[in-house]
Amino acid sequence: MPRILKSDKLMLPLVLGALVLAAYWPVFTGPGLPGGEMSDTIHQGYPFFDFTMQALRDGRIPHWNPLIFCGVPFFSSFSAPVFYPLRGLPMLLAGAEATIRFTFPAHMFLGGLFAWLFLGAAGAGRPGRWLGTVAFAATCWSNTLFYAGHGSKIICWSYLPLLLYACERWRTARRLSFVALGGFCFGMMALSSHPQMLLYSAMASATWLLVQALLDRRPLRPLALSACALAAMLLLGAGIGAVQLLPGYNFSRYSTRGSDLSQDQAASYSLPPEESLTMILPHLYGYRHGFPDSQVAGVPVYWGRLGLRLSSEFLGVSVFFLAILGLASGGPRARVPLLVLAAAGLLVSWGGYTPVYRVLYAVAPVFRKLRAPHMAAFLTTSSLALASGLGLDALLRSGRKIWRIPAAASAAFVAMSLLAPGIASGSLSSSPAPGGRAVLQGVVQVREDMIRSDFLKAGAALALVAAGAWAAPRRKGSAPAVAAGLCLLAAVELIPVDRDFQVLLPASGIRDAVGGRPDLAALAGGGRVLPGGNDLMCSGIRSVAGYHAAKPQVTEGMMQALSSGGILAARMTAWTVLDDSVPMTYSQVRGEILGQLVQSGMDPDSAGALLPEGPLPRAFVTSAWVVAGEDQALQAITAGYDQQAMSVLDSDPGLARPTSSLEASAEIVADLPESVAVRARLSEPSVLVLADTWYPRWRAFVDGRPAGLLRANYWQRAVAVPAGEHLVSFVFDSGDVSTGLALSICSAVAACALAAADLLGRRKKVS
């Protein structure tokens, strides 16, 4: 046992393992899946995981999802990060449920290991390394994402200290193996499928190398070398992540985020500057939606300006104080880039509340593609958590008077707890309460309890820091005990807050959590449900609508047409209509609409002609066509015209117009996610339309021979077919994924070769 206590290599995994168990014990001890009823986990994460799992079991990559929005790109929209090793392999070996449950604990452990490495390279002493590691691993920014199910964010977060370690070690040693390590970090972030976090991490590495170079007496050469090293890291990282980035880039050109967002859209979900105080007072503005104590009789407890945020910036008062001490002390020069990084993260996260984001929007095109700048706050919380290690070292080597600062701050927080009633009630002076005065008083009471508790906990934490600062210089050999006590204090401060965010569902399987609709599946048959949604994916039901953070622009236009055109536009896609979760056949809905039209004064025959007997078939041969642009096609489908009688094409099919005696039929004979085959019989050459979402990577074949893919009726696929009986196939081209995979393998081999050559070269020099 004494040997273990003295060996950091043995103690580190034990301590991190204990932290992981303490933070995530419900995951290890209960069957429930993580997530809340209002979280992305339920509405998008679980259905997507299930769809991905089914594809992997079939031995294929899920390139296309035919179950929502009449079909959308799936892998290329960053929805199935199966090539990230700690997602793809666990999913294959243990299933989707296990992957979901243990993504957060596993990366909390990895984040701690990487923080330990970084703090050693940054010059932290042994006590500081321990505190910074604990503070980073337990920080609320990462593990409160458990509720939302944003696993890609915590993956990127966990690699940040390893990336900074690679930058710092390259700066001091100038070894190519650290360039390879930096490229590996960027590659893992890219494979985790969160481009925005990857961008912020690239900003962090650039900031680190820039500031460190500027601190040199002659910065020009370090700046040039740092720029080259960073470029090499990014190039290697892009290569390793090419299997995800290349198809993702191709998708982005046709996605709803392909065009620039307006400045207001880009700044949406900015972090209000005053809410940065939640780094030390987590309940100051109340909990947001979905969390315990977030409402009283339907009235929100939260009273800030950013209600939709599913993570907490809380650092712990002890960690925050030690971080400020570390940044202000005269310790290792790593404190300077950490300070700049923390400030940069704050400025970006404040978004539209400062002029800085307007400048970024104007000069950096990538910021016109992103929204929710509050996510950049992870740079601040991560930097401060790591800097707290430097602060502990500064505290232990300081004189006897340092204890007075946390003691005074402790007293101030305790005194400020008396202001809790005024803060809680002042925010409601102009807020109406639907339930009357009693509900208003209840809201005030909950807020008051939260705020007072925050102030008192902050005072107690700083009192313990003051006690440690007082004892360390007075008692010989007390430094290890003080360091251990402050590490424990940091963990205790952080982990209980996290527990409020760890909402677990009673279900232990995805299909149980999302629910099934066998009744609706039987009713829908081979058709689609309107509006439908992601929750129906596990039942294999095709939906017209759904929820997807990234989807093609053509899908967005189709949904706008459905919304504005009502049932007149909906008839073009729906086999079955889902109205308030009650299944209704098309004929039932048609009868209701006909009654409304007749009641409004329309002639019954005219109303009947307006609404055909059945919905649009999924595959049909159009009787005539016109060629028009996207805007005209969108206007036409919004009006609800009969597409079988007349289709709008994006280009001339090169056929003579069919006569009025055209006889044609179309039957789907094979229906797979990435391949659809239609048996078509035509008395004259015409155009076959498949009412599935158009996307440029689909290829059309007639009897096995390539044919030009047409875009019909704004959002559908079409192809010119000669007279006679033919087999028409629509096949998704995943060549960019294959090309990206080859680049990823080559880049990974190159990174390994670079590191191996560097290590062998050093061994030869030593020998």
Order of alpha helices (4+ residues) and beta strands (2+ residues): alpha-alpha-beta-alpha-beta-beta-alpha-alpha-alpha-alpha-alpha-alpha-alpha-alpha-alpha-alpha-alpha-beta-beta-alpha-alpha-alpha-alpha-alpha-alpha-alpha-alpha-beta-alpha-alpha-beta-beta-alpha-beta-beta-alpha-alpha-beta-beta-alpha-beta-beta-beta-beta-beta-beta-beta-beta-beta-alpha
